[in-house]
Structure formats: C-alpha cells, structure tokens
Amino acid sequence: MTAAEPDIALKVRIRNLRRSFVLHGRTFDALDGVSLDIAAGEFLAIVGPSGCGKTTMLRIVADLDTQTEGTIEVVRALASSQPINSMVFQQESIFPWMTVRDNAAFGLKARGIGKRQRYALVQPILERAGLAGFENALPHQLSGGMKQRVSLARAFANDPEILLMDEPFAALDEQTKLILQGELLRIWEASGKTVIYVTHSIDEAISLADRVLVMSARPGRVKDLIDVASIFSRPRDVASVKSNPHYGELFAHIWRELRNEIVADASPVEQAA
Amino acid sequence: MKPVAASVQVNRLISAATPLLLLAAWEVAAQTHAIDTRFFSSPSRIFMQFWQMLANGELLYHTAATVARVLIGFAIGTTVGVVLGLAIGLVPTVSAALEPLVDATFPIPKVALLPLVIILFGIGEASKYAIIAISVVYLLIINTAAGVRQIERIYLDVGRNYHAGRLMMFTDVALPGALPSIVTGMKVAMGVSLIVIVTAESLAAKSGIGYLIWTSWQVFEVEKMYVGLFVTAILGLASSILLNWAERRLIPWKRS
C-alpha cells in the first residue's frame, strides 16, 4: 500500500472498496480493500493479472456494478452540469442501428439536447477523431478501428468529468492500436479530463498513463502505484516513449510485479468479471 | 463468382419450373380423365374462371375484403404486440403480470375464439379485425420480448452509463435491438393472418376469399373454389416478398 497522494485537486477518492461474488454457493472477493486517490486531470492506468477485478472496479465507478463495502467519492464543482463519467467499453458497444453521428451524440440526446444542437456539438469531435466523411455511415460499414473511434467520440462528446476506459483497444491489431493510442493522447491532452484506463498491456499503461496502478491477483488489491509522469513528460509521443531507455526499466519493474502475482495465484479458476 | 451466379440462376429456373410441371401434369391428367374433373377440375378451366371473375369484378371484391381485414387486423396486432413485448422484455413487473397469461392462452387456436369475438365485436368487420389482431398479437409479444432479451447486455450498459431515460431505452435501444426478432415475428404472423382470415371468412362472413372458397364448394362451383385457393397462395407469396423487402430496409445492419 502506497501512501496517499496529497489532497491537491483531488478528483476521485476510493476507500476500502470490496466486491464479493457468490458463485456455486461459495463467496469470493473480486476486490478487497482498494483505497486510492486520483487527481483531477490525471491519466491513471490499471494493470493486473486477469481476474484481478480491474474491470469490476471500473464498472463500480461507472455505476454499472455495486460494491459490497467501501466508498467512492467524486469531487465535483457545485454547479457542474457535466455527467460524472462516461465509459468506453472493450467490446463493440456502438449501436449497429445508428449512424456514426447518432452514436456519437447518444449521450447528448440522453441529456435532452435537441437534434440540431447535439449534431453541431458532435461534429468537431467526429473530425478530431478522424471520422469526418463517415458521419452518416452505419457501424457495419466500418473497420474495427473506426468503430472504436466512434466509441471514443461518443465518450468525449458526452463531456464527462471522468473518462472510464476498459481495454478499449484490446481487440485491435497492433498498428491500429498504436495510431489510436496516439490520437487518444492528443484528444485527451486537449481536454484535461481525468481518465481511468484498464488494460492488460504493460506497454499501453506506460505509454499512456501518468500513474500505473498494479493490482494483485484475486482478490484485487493495490500492489503498487508507479509514477510515469515524472519520467515521460507531456505532450507525449507513444512511439518515442518506447525508445526511451527508462521504458525498459519500467516495463521490467511492472512485469516482475505482475509475474509474481500470476505465479503466486495458484487458483485455476478464471473469472474475468 | 461465375459458377455461383450461374447456379443461382439455374435454381431460380428450377423454382419456376416445379409448379409449372405440376400444372402441366394436372392438365394432362384432367384431359385424359385420369382424375375426376368434377372435383379436381383442370388448370385451363380454372384459369378461364379466374379470368372471368377478374373481368366481372367478383375476384377483386373478395380479394379487397380479405386484404383490408388482414392489413387492419395485422396493423393493430403488431402495434399492440410490439409495445407489450417491449414492456415485458424491459420491465420485470410487466413481465410478471402478463407473461404467464400470454403463455397460458397462446396455445388456444385463435379461430376457436371466433364465437366469443363475434359476441364481443358483432358479426361485421370489427370481429374480423379482432380475430386477426388476436392471432397476430401473441406472435409479436413473444418475438418482441425474446428480441429484447437477446439484446447484448453491452448495449443496455451503454444506455445506463449514458443515463438514457426509460423512453429512450425503449425507442433507441430496445426497439431497434429487437427489430430483427420483431420482423421475424411479423413474417410468421402474416402467414398466420392469412390462415385465420380465410378460415374465419368461411365460417362467418359474406365476402372475402375464405367465403368465396367455402360457398363455391357448397354450390359445387369447383373452379371458383380453386381460384380462391390460388389467390390465397398469391397473397401469401406477395406478403412474404413485401416483408422481405421491408426487412432489408428496416435492418440494413443485419446483412452487409
């Protein structure tokens, strides 16, 4: 357990988060006593062995799941009308029956913003996400990478205080992933939003994040919190991060911690919740 | 792609050839008196009859009556069925209230309800619409509710995470998500509608294809009866072509 960061511009305060599941009459913990502070505007990556509860934690923050114990506090401006969070999902999650534009504007529509206004709001975001010219396309006409661009555009268009990302590029090929990581950084750096980014890729965590949270094997706990921001400054270029000599050190350090967890976790049960 | 395209065309030809061959065989059997033409008539005589009924408006009159009943009843049944199906699929309380009732009454042959429907809606057109709507509504409730439940959870998660209200969950997520299943239900329901209306018309009506078939048989105008059967088949074919077209327009993402 690392000491808490100073309370300057705190965005999210997570305390003693526990989530237990009942499976075949047996109770087990997916998360056990996670405490964490996330600063406003911070990009936090979470890595951990599969089944360590990182997605569960994200879903609890997203209000799609409920903790068994513990608290999550989000610090907001009193008059804030922004949504607290928007999630970018790992699987294909854009609606196949909506055009790219309507998909991206979904959150705005849910907030009761009229058609003309939400299309106007969404247009610059579609352009920044490289979707200009595809506004009226249906998802089945797009590649996997383009679909995830729509998913990102939908989250950014909703203008939430916190972006939650659950392995958004995991299903993409390597080249597409590199390009989208770069574009995510570019869009995010301009937005100043707080990001919680779950990934199984150590490389992705180092390339994108300010801090990397390494979780233990089930039940998920905070094993380590690694400061990346002090090594790689912003604005950051994904490709040049990998050629930096510190990259190898960081990678080896995180991998050592993860490997110990994976080896130590003798349980054969896989639970990807 | 060439050989595939060629075999598609060959198959189309075969599809057209089979009924024509059967008709030819029927004609030969009738001409050689291998079959009793008092009961089975012959394609040429049926065609003559068809032509005559088309010319004097009799056919149009009965066909229009049947088509109007089916369309109105089908529209009512589909609308009510989709709304109830969405509610059952999305709202557990509605499902608890209605689903056992639907499951229990679904197996009742709807034509058997005709006496009741006539008591409730009278002998006129309203009872025809009602019997069609009742037949259709079950298939659409069941298919719509199943369609909603088959919607991938991720889409419901997106709706929740983006705070879509209940109405928007209905119109933007559940309805389009269930649409493939709804259209399948509509296709089955259309076939059932034709079966039910022809049966109902032969039992209690003074017009319509079913009435035409049954009265022709009773007065032993066999050719007219066959014309009625033929028109029923054409209506079935036409409605399925129409619904297949509608399916491609409504659900473009299902076929790419």
Interface residues (C-beta under 8 A of the other chain):
Chain A: A62 D63 L64 P83 N85 S86 M87 F89 Q91 E92 S93 F95 P96 W97 M98 F106 G107 K109 A110 R111 L138 P139 H140 Q141 R154 N158
Chain B: I154 Y155 D157 V158 G159 R160 N161 Y162 H163 A164 G165 M168 D172 V173 P176 G177 L179 I251 P252 W253 S256
